[in-house]
Amino acid sequence: MPITPPPAPQQNAAHAGRFDDDAWRQWPFALWCQGFMQAEQGWDTFARALPLADPHQRALAAFAARQWLEPLAPDNNPYTNPLVWRQTLEESGANLLRGACHAWEDGLRQWAGLPPAGAEHFRPGHEVAATPGKVVLRNHLAELIQYRPTTGRVRPEPILIVPAWIMKYYVLDLSPHNSLIRYLVGQGYTVFCVSWKNPTAADRDLGLEDYLRLGVREPLAAIEAIVPGARVHAAGYCLGGTLLAMAASAMARDGDRRLASLSLLAAQTDFSEPGELGLFIDAFQVALMEAEMTALGYFPARQMSGAFQLLRARQLVWSRMTSEYLLGQRRPMTDLQAWNADATRMPARMHGQYLRHLYLDNDLAAGRFAVDGRPVRLKDLSLPIFCVGTETDHVAPWRSVYKLHGLSPAPLTFVLTSGGHNAGIVSEPGHPRRRFRSLLRAAGQPALTPEAWLAAATPHEGSWWPHWRGWLDALSGQPVRPPALGAARKGYPALDDAPGAYVMEK
């Protein structure tokens, strides 16, 4: 009489796909994985019920419990993972030998300060960050790249992209097939992009005002000289979007009408609910970081990378170790992974201001953040806004990004796309399994709750890029002849070929 295998382990959303293989339905593996998930749920319930007055401390305890339990998960242990057993038997242990070689190579690379294996195949200016253009402005903190047109005529309104300075800018100009910048150039737009300098200890005193002046205001002045009289479509990604929201609010306060629209990609303006990243940010932890930054002059890239890895430890750490070191399956390096390993530092003063004024005090949302000595208010924004959130974002959760609806009365098109903080933005047309939802909130209309928005938003299959392009087209004039690269007579000569010098700094 055949034996009926036990049912598949009951997995919650956090473990979706983790124990899907039929091998996990066999005894004793089904017992082990079910026991692990029950233990994890029990410890989470216990941690959140601790008699602590501060909810932040309870959430931190629950997070710590998850990190402590993860090394004990049956899929992370060669003795309790049936897939490792099967692979080892099939290959007579060759997978473990390959895994040991992978671990040795990774250890040597980390000790020598080298990027992960395979990253050397994605060189800025060659395989990535390869869209042709010229550096037309260089100051102490930023370079401005103007990209060479690929169409005979272009929209009269140029696009200025302000990326995050926590990483190199070229997440928006990866390989030719998935470069957002190359896509926009191909759609008939003159595109400018800021490339941030990788700060050193000598830059310790650079603050948010310097980033506004050198990374937004000076590039806008250069664009005004190169494309006289044109209004600008400004787009900011992550921290760059937050900075751009500050700059746009200051421009609205001062009657500066040079912006035609504002696009914020995975960028927060209200930090009252920052998601799990907020676990690392409280008054005590910020004080510790400030003490370390005072000694170093900057916030080390390795600490930021470590924080992001902890937020997704199963996917970014343990799953990779199981695959590469136990199964012996080295995952091919991708352009996005190579970019992610090309980390940057942050000046001590700026990072301290960012953490205190935004994360701890939420000054921008409260209308207390000062630019030029006077507060700026997001409610002064009246220009059209395009805002993108991503479904599984651990850095800027989409419900946090969505809060802009309650801060500005401007006409706001909100898009929620599949993917995470990086992969959801790098979502080129033709990418499989991409989808998004979109809904326009008319000027002055009340905001829906996030749940009501989900129910009302129109679903779409595919990339959100063409949807954004159509939105930009509707706010742009008829195509004209492209401007020259730079304006030497006005003080903005073409200095170097893209991607410039700052992106090469380690």
C-alpha positions in Angstrom: 0.0 0.0 0.0 1.6 3.3 -1.1 2.4 5.8 1.7 0.8 9.2 1.3 3.4 12.0 1.7 2.7 14.6 4.3 1.2 17.9 3.1 3.5 20.7 2.0 4.6 22.9 4.9 2.3 25.8 5.6 4.3 28.9 4.7 3.4 32.5 5.4 4.2 35.4 3.1 7.6 35.9 4.6 8.6 32.3 3.5 6.8 32.2 0.2 8.7 29.8 -2.1 11.2 28.8 0.6 10.1 25.2 1.1 8.3 24.6 -2.2 10.4 21.6 -3.3 8.7 18.3 -2.8 11.7 17.1 -0.8 10.5 19.3 2.1 7.3 17.1 2.2 9.3 14.0 3.3 9.9 13.0 6.8 11.8 14.2 8.8 12.4 17.4 6.7 8.7 18.4 6.8 8.8 18.2 10.6 12.0 20.3 10.8 10.8 23.2 8.5 7.4 23.3 10.1 9.0 23.4 13.5 11.3 26.2 12.5 8.4 28.3 11.2 6.4 27.7 14.3 9.4 28.6 16.5 9.9 31.8 14.5 6.3 32.8 14.9 6.4 32.1 18.6 9.5 34.1 19.2 8.1 37.0 17.2 4.9 37.0 19.3 6.9 36.8 22.5 9.2 39.7 21.5 6.3 41.9 20.5 4.6 41.2 23.8 7.6 42.2 25.9 6.8 44.8 28.6 8.6 47.6 26.9 7.1 51.1 26.8 8.6 52.0 23.4 7.1 50.1 20.4 10.4 50.7 18.6 12.2 48.6 21.2 9.7 45.7 20.8 10.1 45.8 17.0 13.8 45.8 17.5 13.6 42.7 19.8 11.4 40.9 17.2 13.9 41.7 14.5 16.8 40.5 16.7 14.9 37.2 17.3 14.5 36.7 13.6 18.3 37.3 13.0 19.1 34.8 15.8 16.8 32.1 14.5 17.8 32.3 10.8 21.1 30.4 11.2 19.1 27.6 12.7 16.7 27.3 9.7 16.8 23.8 8.2 17.5 25.1 4.7 20.7 26.8 6.0 22.1 23.6 7.5 23.7 20.9 5.3 22.4 18.2 7.7 18.8 19.2 7.6 18.4 20.4 4.0 17.2 17.6 1.7 18.3 19.5 -1.4 21.9 19.5 -0.1 21.6 15.8 0.6 20.3 15.1 -2.9 22.9 17.2 -4.6 25.7 15.7 -2.5 24.6 12.1 -3.3 24.2 12.9 -7.0 27.7 14.5 -7.3 29.5 12.3 -4.7 30.4 15.5 -2.8 31.8 17.5 -5.7 29.2 20.3 -4.9 30.8 20.7 -1.4 34.3 20.9 -2.9 33.1 23.6 -5.4 31.4 25.4 -2.5 34.6 25.4 -0.4 36.4 26.9 -3.4 33.8 29.6 -3.7 34.0 30.4 0.0 37.8 30.6 -0.1 37.7 32.9 -3.1 35.1 35.2 -1.5 37.1 35.3 1.7 40.2 36.3 -0.1 38.4 39.0 -2.1 36.9 40.4 1.0 40.2 40.4 2.8 41.8 42.2 -0.1 39.0 44.8 -0.4 38.0 43.5 -3.9 34.5 43.4 -5.3 32.6 40.1 -5.5 33.6 37.7 -8.2 32.3 38.7 -11.6 31.9 42.4 -10.8 34.9 43.1 -12.9 32.9 42.3 -16.0 30.7 45.4 -15.5 33.0 48.4 -15.9 31.5 51.9 -15.8 32.0 53.5 -19.2 32.1 50.1 -20.9 29.5 47.4 -20.1 27.5 49.8 -17.8 27.1 53.6 -17.5 27.9 53.6 -21.3 25.2 56.0 -22.7 27.2 58.5 -24.7 27.4 62.1 -23.4 29.7 64.8 -21.9 30.4 66.1 -18.5 29.3 69.8 -18.8 29.8 70.8 -15.1 32.1 69.7 -12.3 32.1 71.2 -8.8 33.5 69.9 -5.6 30.6 67.5 -5.0 29.0 66.6 -8.3 29.4 66.3 -12.1 26.6 67.0 -14.5 26.4 64.8 -17.5 24.5 65.8 -20.6 23.7 62.9 -22.9 24.1 62.9 -26.6 20.8 62.9 -28.5 19.8 59.9 -30.6 16.8 61.4 -32.3 16.7 64.2 -34.9 14.4 66.3 -32.7 13.8 66.5 -29.0 11.2 67.8 -26.6 12.0 71.4 -25.6 11.9 70.5 -21.9 15.0 68.7 -20.7 15.0 66.1 -18.0 17.3 66.5 -14.9 17.9 63.3 -13.0 19.1 63.6 -9.4 20.1 60.1 -8.1 20.9 59.0 -4.6 24.4 59.7 -3.3 24.4 56.6 -1.1 25.4 54.6 -4.3 26.8 55.5 -7.7 24.4 57.1 -10.1 24.6 54.5 -12.8 21.8 52.3 -11.4 19.8 54.5 -13.8 22.3 53.8 -16.6 23.1 50.1 -16.3 23.5 47.9 -19.4 22.2 49.3 -22.7 19.1 47.1 -22.5 17.9 48.3 -19.1 19.3 51.8 -18.9 16.5 54.3 -17.9 18.7 57.2 -19.2 19.3 55.5 -22.6 15.5 54.9 -22.8 14.6 58.5 -22.2 17.2 59.7 -24.7 15.7 57.3 -27.2 12.3 58.8 -26.6 13.4 62.2 -27.8 14.4 63.9 -24.6 17.5 65.9 -23.7 18.7 64.2 -20.5 21.0 65.5 -17.8 22.1 63.5 -14.8 24.1 64.3 -11.6 27.0 62.0 -10.7 28.0 62.5 -7.1 31.5 62.5 -5.8 32.6 59.7 -3.4 33.4 61.7 -0.3 36.5 61.3 1.9 37.4 62.4 5.4 38.3 65.8 3.9 34.6 66.3 3.0 33.4 65.8 6.6 31.8 69.2 6.8 29.6 69.0 3.7 26.0 69.2 4.7 22.5 69.0 3.1 22.7 72.7 2.1 25.9 71.9 0.1 24.1 69.0 -1.6 21.2 71.3 -2.5 23.6 74.0 -3.8 26.1 71.8 -5.6 23.8 69.0 -6.7 20.6 70.7 -7.7 21.0 74.5 -8.0 24.3 74.6 -9.9 23.1 71.9 -12.3 19.8 73.8 -12.9 21.9 77.0 -13.7 24.0 75.0 -16.2 20.9 73.6 -17.9 19.5 77.1 -18.1 22.6 78.2 -19.9 22.7 75.2 -22.3 18.9 75.2 -23.0 17.9 78.8 -22.5 14.3 79.5 -21.4 13.4 75.9 -21.1 11.5 74.6 -18.1 12.9 71.4 -16.7 11.3 68.0 -15.9 13.1 67.2 -12.6 13.3 63.5 -11.5 14.9 62.2 -8.2 15.6 58.7 -7.1 15.7 57.6 -3.4 17.7 60.2 -1.4 18.0 62.3 -4.6 14.2 62.5 -4.7 14.0 63.7 -1.1 16.6 66.3 -1.9 14.8 67.3 -5.0 11.5 67.7 -3.1 13.3 70.1 -0.7 14.7 72.1 -3.7 11.3 72.2 -5.5 9.6 73.3 -2.3 12.1 76.1 -1.9 11.7 77.1 -5.5 7.9 77.2 -5.1 8.3 79.3 -1.9 10.5 81.8 -3.7 8.4 82.0 -6.9 11.0 80.2 -9.1 9.1 78.6 -12.0 11.9 76.8 -13.8 10.5 73.3 -13.1 7.8 71.9 -15.4 7.2 68.8 -13.4 8.5 66.7 -10.5 9.0 63.0 -10.5 10.0 61.1 -7.3 11.1 57.5 -7.7 11.1 55.4 -4.5 11.7 58.6 -2.5 10.3 59.4 0.9 9.1 62.9 2.0 7.4 61.7 5.2 9.6 59.6 7.5 7.1 58.9 10.3 6.8 55.2 9.1 10.1 54.4 7.4 9.7 50.6 7.6 12.3 48.2 8.9 15.2 50.5 8.1 13.9 52.6 11.0 15.0 49.8 13.3 18.5 51.0 12.9 17.6 54.7 13.6 16.8 55.9 17.0 18.4 58.7 19.2 20.8 56.3 20.8 22.0 54.6 17.5 22.2 57.9 15.7 24.5 59.3 18.6 26.7 56.2 18.2 26.9 56.7 14.4 27.7 60.4 14.9 30.6 59.5 17.3 32.0 57.1 14.7 31.6 59.6 11.9 33.3 62.3 13.9 36.4 60.1 14.1 36.3 59.0 10.5 34.9 62.0 8.8 32.3 59.9 6.8 29.8 57.1 7.2 31.5 53.9 5.9 29.9 52.2 2.9 30.3 48.8 4.6 28.0 49.7 7.4 25.2 50.9 5.1 25.6 47.7 3.0 25.5 45.6 6.2 22.3 47.2 7.3 20.6 46.5 4.0 21.8 42.9 4.1 20.3 42.4 7.5 16.9 43.7 6.4 16.9 40.9 3.8 19.2 38.5 5.4 17.5 35.3 4.1 17.6 36.4 0.5 20.9 38.3 0.4 23.0 36.3 2.9 21.7 32.9 3.9 20.1 31.8 0.6 23.2 32.8 -1.3 25.5 30.9 1.1 23.3 27.8 0.8 23.3 28.0 -3.0 27.0 28.8 -3.5 28.7 27.0 -0.6 26.5 24.0 0.0 25.0 23.3 -3.4 28.1 24.6 -5.2 26.0 26.7 -7.6 27.8 30.0 -8.2 25.2 32.5 -9.3 26.2 34.6 -12.3 26.9 38.2 -11.5 24.4 40.7 -12.9 24.8 44.4 -13.7 22.6 45.3 -10.8 24.6 43.2 -8.3 27.9 44.7 -9.6 26.5 48.2 -9.2 25.3 47.3 -5.7 28.9 46.3 -4.8 30.2 49.7 -6.0 29.4 51.4 -2.7 30.1 55.0 -1.6 30.7 56.9 1.6 28.7 59.8 3.0 30.0 63.0 4.7 29.7 63.0 8.5 27.8 66.3 8.7 25.3 65.5 5.9 24.5 62.1 7.2 24.0 63.3 10.7 21.7 66.0 9.5 19.8 63.6 7.3 19.2 61.1 10.1 18.2 63.8 12.7 16.2 66.2 10.6 14.4 63.6 8.5 14.2 60.2 10.3 14.1 61.4 13.9 12.4 64.8 13.7 10.5 64.4 10.3 11.1 68.1 9.7 10.4 68.0 5.9 6.9 66.6 6.4 6.2 69.0 9.3 7.3 72.1 7.4 10.2 72.8 9.6 13.1 71.9 7.3 15.0 75.1 6.5 16.6 76.0 3.2 18.4 79.4 3.1 17.4 79.9 6.7 13.7 79.7 6.0 11.4 76.7 6.3 10.1 74.9 3.2 6.6 73.4 2.9 5.6 70.6 0.6 2.1 72.1 0.5 3.6 74.9 -1.6 4.1 72.5 -4.5 1.6 73.0 -7.2 3.4 71.6 -10.3 2.4 68.1 -11.6 4.0 65.3 -9.6 4.7 61.7 -10.7 5.5 59.4 -7.8 6.6 55.8 -7.9 6.6 53.3 -5.1 7.7 49.6 -5.3 5.8 46.7 -3.8 8.6 45.0 -1.8 10.7 48.1 -1.0 12.7 47.6 2.3 14.4 51.1 2.0 11.5 53.3 1.1 8.3 51.3 1.7 5.6 52.3 -0.7 3.1 53.3 2.0 5.7 55.7 3.3 6.3 57.1 -0.2 2.5 57.4 -0.7 2.3 59.8 2.2 3.1 62.6 -0.2 -0.6 62.6 -1.0 -1.3 64.1 2.4 1.5 66.7 2.2 0.9 68.4 -1.2 -2.3 69.5 -2.9 -0.6 69.2 -6.4 -1.9 66.9 -9.1 -0.2 63.6 -8.2 0.0 60.5 -10.3 1.0 57.6 -8.1 2.4 54.4 -9.6 3.0 51.2 -7.6 5.2 48.8 -9.4 6.3 45.2 -8.8 9.8 44.6 -7.5 12.0 46.2 -4.8 13.8 49.4 -4.2 16.2 48.9 -7.1 14.8 46.2 -9.3 11.3 47.9 -9.3 12.8 51.1 -10.7 15.1 49.3 -13.2 12.1 47.9 -15.0 12.7 48.2 -18.7 10.0 47.4 -21.3 10.1 43.7 -22.1 11.2 42.6 -18.7 9.2 39.5 -17.8 6.6 39.4 -15.0 6.5 43.2 -14.5 3.2 44.9 -13.6 2.1 48.2 -12.0 -0.9 50.1 -10.8 -1.6 53.8 -11.5 -4.0 56.5 -10.4 -4.2 60.3 -10.7 -5.2 62.4 -7.7 -6.4 65.7 -9.2 -5.2 68.9 -7.7 -6.7 69.8 -4.4 -8.6 66.5 -4.0 -8.4 64.5 -0.8 -6.1 61.6 -0.5 -7.3 58.0 -0.5 -6.0 55.6 2.1 -3.4 53.2 0.7 -5.9 50.4 0.9 -8.6 52.4 -1.0 -5.9 53.4 -3.5 -5.1 49.8 -4.2 -8.7 49.0 -4.8 -9.2 52.0 -7.1 -5.9 52.1 -9.1 -5.8 50.8 -12.6 -3.7 47.6 -13.1 -1.3 47.4 -16.0 1.0 44.6 -17.3 4.6 45.4 -18.2 7.0 48.3 -17.4 6.0 51.6 -15.9 8.5 53.4 -18.0 6.2 54.0 -21.1 3.5 55.2 -18.7 5.9 57.8 -17.3 7.0 58.7 -20.8 3.4 59.4 -21.8 2.9 61.5 -18.7 6.1 63.6 -19.6 5.0 63.9 -23.2 1.6 65.4 -22.2 3.5 68.1 -20.2 6.0 68.8 -23.0 6.0 70.9 -26.1 6.5 69.9 -29.7 9.9 68.5 -30.6 12.7 71.0 -31.7 16.3 70.7 -32.7 18.6 69.3 -30.0 20.7 71.7 -28.0 24.5 71.6 -28.3 26.5 69.6 -25.7 27.5 72.2 -23.2 27.7 76.0 -23.6 31.4 76.9 -23.6 30.8 80.6 -24.1 28.6 80.7 -21.0 31.1 78.8 -18.9 29.9 75.2 -19.4 32.3 73.6 -21.8 32.2 69.8 -22.5 34.9 68.6 -20.1 35.1 64.8 -20.4 33.2 61.9 -22.0 30.5 60.3 -19.9 30.5 58.7 -17.3 33.0 61.2 -16.0 35.6 61.0 -13.3 33.6 60.9 -10.0 32.0 57.6 -10.8 35.4 56.0 -10.9 36.4 57.0 -7.4 36.7 54.2 -4.9 
